[in-house]
Amino acid sequence: MKYFEHKQGINDMEKQQAVENLVDICHHVQEKGLVSGTGGNISIKTGNVIYITPTSVALGKITDKLLSVVSIETGKPLNDITPSKEIMMHLLSYRANENIHAIIHVHSVYAAAIASMPDFIHDKTIPAYTPGYGLRVGCLPVIPYEVPGSMELAQSVATVLKERNSVLLANHGSVVAAKNLEKALDLIEEIEENAKLFFITNGKANPLSREQIQTLHEYYK
Ligand SMILES: [Zn+2]
């Protein structure tokens, strides 16, 4: 296959496994209801290229042959599949933080809802209600609305992902970054569950304090 030709540090078999894993995670994300229609996009970095889901295809219908391959350095596609329109969000984030090897962006309902609440946009962060969320996500910021696919959105997201692993996009959804897809999936699911907790408790649940979250980090380090 064309996109297994880019040798950069890992061999073809590892690359093929990484691509198969990406396809499995795309299907899982749609089955879990974290996206609908053709929303959401997922990518992985191998060497100096990324494999990213294409534009206008539901994540549940992704196959290895439908993935777009893009140079991180030039931003140019290396095969004939058009990448997600949010390609710049992925590219700028990989360039901003070399520890990122996987990115998931979804429009999951509860996270998008909480990201659209005026109280949380600009300054405040989403509280942590559970230990798993407190450990992996912490206090999640919301960045102001920008047009999906725009350079402004890409730059805002990359600025946050340079420093932390997740961000909510006002009136849009969430983006997470991790060293592998499994960890990214954990993050995206934790965020959606935490956002759901916010709504089913009418925002009255007691969040973990900064000190409690700090204790968790010390306990599990
Ligand atoms: Zn989006």
Boltz pocket constraint, residues with backbone or C-beta under 6 A from the ligand:
constraints:
  - pocket:
      binder: B
      contacts: [[A, 40], [A, 86], [A, 105], [A, 106], [A, 107], [A, 148], [A, 172], [A, 173]]
      max_distance: 6.0
